[in-house]
Amino acid sequence: MPPPATTATTGEPAGPCNEDPPPGFMAPFDAACKTEPQLGMFDPVVEWHKDMFMTSPGANASASAPLVVQVNDDNMDGKVDSEDMPDILNIMYNPNNQAVLRAISGDGSSEVLSIVIPGGTREEGLAAADIDNDGFIEILSSSNNGQQILCYEHDGTLKWTSPMLTAANAGTYETYPAILDMNGDGKPEIVAGRVILNSAGSQVGVGMFGIGAPPATPTAAPPSPSPPTSTATANEVVVGNALYRMDGTAIWSNASNDGYPGVADFDLDGIPEIVVVSNAEVHVHDSSDGALIWKTATPAASAARRPSPTTTATASGGRRRRPEQIQRIRHRRDRAVEPHHPGRLLRHHWQLRL
């Protein structure tokens, strides 16, 4: 068996493959540590299915990620809370690609809300939260292929419309807003790409570097920026190659390709890292200054294979419950890798062909 690797980050040996490395450990790829976790069975049962609607009945297809929230006061106690039936929010569209924002009761029994989104297409994204502290959620939807954010009250009344965001700042499709109180004043900010809005929909900042999506490539389909997934943390906006303050100024930026970011403490040293999925590569950066910790190649983007936003979770077990990164490459394959430890990393734990 080859001698254990050491690393400039700790100077300590990695130890046997079946032991967790010391905190902060980073090392080259070690194929000897490859593992194949057992996969469980997944056999979902359809509880209900709904494709008939009173409003815009032709809009019964969806390509967006749904949200589960409480929209209305089902038990008539004067408030909307966890005692009410959860509702499912989704963007649906008709054969002409016109988007309709729908809320469906969680038991499938009723059409709670249906709103035709002005300028909306199937390429829109959703977010929801109580952004004005009135006890009811507001629903945020992108419009005009991600170029604008619309805010609706829980009853479907339009609350505000943001300024146009531009493709350079927010991408051109599937712009999913992020909601977080970045300055602790009790009023959340809304982030779309590298644009920061206040809770009234006015722009308060815009970055100058990435938007949280892989750059366009000649072979990618469609030939445009991918859907941005910038991530708002306690005080910053994380994109693939920069960290922004609320006013859009950069805390740091680097020369790496932009991409889908994820944040987790991969080496369990108390300081989070940033993992980025870009075209044909995954890279991990120090969150304090953006320095590259490692990167590796993945299958190149093409019309049949595009990168997707990353998920971080402990997928393979282990005593220290370290997070791993799970990446989907456009309906073709899923993979779990270990960004905390390149010595046992970017080997595929598993992949699933769909």
C-alpha positions, 0 to 999 in steps of 0.5 A: 500500500502506498505511503499516506499523503501529506499536505501543505495545509496541515503537514499531517499524514492522511492516514488509512482510507477508512479513517477521516483526515485531520481538520483542514486536510487537503491532498491530491487525488487518491484512487486507492480510497475509492468507495461504492456506497450502497444505494437504497430503493426509491419507489414513489407513490403518486398521491394525487395528480392535477392538470385541470384548472379553472384559470388558463386551463391550457397552462398545465405543464411545468419546468420549474422547481415548486415551493411548499408554503402556506398561502391561505387561512384554511382553518379560518382562525385569522392567521396563516401558519403551520396549522393551515394546509400547505400549498404548492407554488409552481410556474406552469405554462401553456403551448404558447409558453405563457407562464401562469403562477399557480398555488395548489392545495397540498391535498390536491383538492383546490386551485388556490391561486392562478396568476398570468405572469405578464411577460412570463415564460416557462423559464421563470423562477420562484421564491416566497417569504413574508417580506413586509412582516404582515403575517402573510407570505409574498410570492416573488417570480421572475418575468421577461426571461429572468429580466425582472422580479414581480412581487405578489401578495398572498391573494395574488395582488401585484405588490411591486415590480422591480426595475429591469435587471438586464441579462448581464446582471441576472442571466436570461432564464430560470432566475430564482430569487434568493431572500435574506435579511442581509443587514439585520434591519428586519427587512429582507433583501432579494437577490437575483443574479448579482442584483440586490433589491430591497423589500420594496423592489428597489435596486440597492446594489449590483456586482461587477463579476459573476452572476452565479451561473456557468459562462456560455459556451459555443456547444452549450444549449441554449447558447446563453448564460445558464440560470443564475443561482447566486447564494445570499449568506448572512451578509454577503452574496456568493457567486462563482467567482466573487463575494459581494456586499449588499451594495454590490461591491466585491469583498473579493473576486478571482479569475476562476470561471463563474458557476453555480455556488454552494457553501459548506464547511467541507474540512470541518475547521469552522470556516466554510468553503465555496464549491462551484460547478462550472462548465467542465469543471468543479472548483473549491475556494477559500471563502475568506479571500477566494483563493483556489483550493482545488479544481477538477474536470467534469464532462464538458458541457454540450447540447445534451449535457449541461452543469446544474446547481450543486447540493451539499450533504453528507451522502456517504456517511462517516463518523464526522459527517462531512458534507459532500457535493452532489452534482447533476449534469442535465438529466444524464448523470448524478454524482457525489464527490467529497470536496473536503478531501481531494485525496478521496475526492472527485472519484465518483461515489456513484452515478445514476443514469436517467 
